[in-house]
Each structure stands twice: as structure tokens, then as C-alpha cells.
Amino acid sequence: MKINFENRLAAVDWIADYAEDEGQFEALRERLNYNYIYYGEYFLELEDETDEIVLFSSPKDI
């Protein structure tokens, strides 16, 4: 499903409401940035599975 946004603020507000956690928020925000840089539009293409980012506090956690 493709979701188009009028501007970055609308997109980030939608992401904040949709994201289940901080990792998913960051993943969606990065996809939004990528789409704007390469296509000049604010949009997201959502799939059945969502991206995840794991945040480590220090190298010893790896």
C-alpha cells in the first residue's frame, strides 16, 4: 500500500501514530527520507511485514 503525504510534517505525524515502537518509527522515517531524496515526494510503501531497527547502547551489546 502506498501512502502519499503533502509535506514532511504530515508524514512524521502519521508515522508517530502508526509506529508500534521507536525502532519502527526510525525505520519508517528513514524510508520517508530516502523516498524524498530519490523521488522528490513524501511517500511510504508499506508491506505486510514492517522493518525493524535494533539499537545498541554500546559495542559490548553486539
Order of alpha helices (4+ residues) and beta strands (2+ residues): beta-alpha-alpha-beta
